[in-house]
Amino acid sequence: MAMAGAINIVMSLIFIGISFWALQAFRFDLFVSNPKGGRAKLLQILLSIMLGHSVSVFFSDYFGWTRMLQQFF
């Protein structure tokens, strides 16, 4: 159980980092009045956390489902 928790933490941090990197290409200047300001950066960080966490949960569930399928056969 402890190993699974550590893997989930590392996986979440990796996907949050990838999401933050991917959001760098998004043009926030079209939606935010001051794209270089603190609130815009906070929005980008929160969006990357939400997106990274969602992707991490998906992959965690997917690996869990594949382990359950092994028990099926």
C-alpha positions, 0 to 999 in steps of 0.5 A, spaced: 500 500 500 505 504 501 508 503 494 502 504 491 501 511 495 508 513 493 507 511 485 501 515 485 504 521 488 510 521 483 505 520 478 501 526 480 507 531 480 509 528 473 502 530 470 502 536 474 508 538 471 507 536 464 500 540 464 504 546 466 508 545 461 503 544 456 499 550 458 505 555 457 502 554 449 495 557 451 494 564 449 491 567 456 492 574 453 485 573 450 482 571 456 485 575 461 486 582 462 493 582 465 497 575 462 503 577 466 500 578 473 500 574 479 492 572 478 493 570 471 499 565 473 495 563 479 490 561 474 495 557 470 497 553 476 490 551 478 489 549 471 495 545 471 493 542 478 486 540 476 488 537 469 494 534 472 490 530 477 485 528 472 490 525 468 493 522 474 487 519 476 485 516 469 492 512 469 491 510 476 484 507 475 487 504 468 492 500 471 488 498 477 483 495 472 488 492 468 490 488 474 483 486 475 483 483 468 488 479 470 484 476 475 479 474 470 483 469 466 
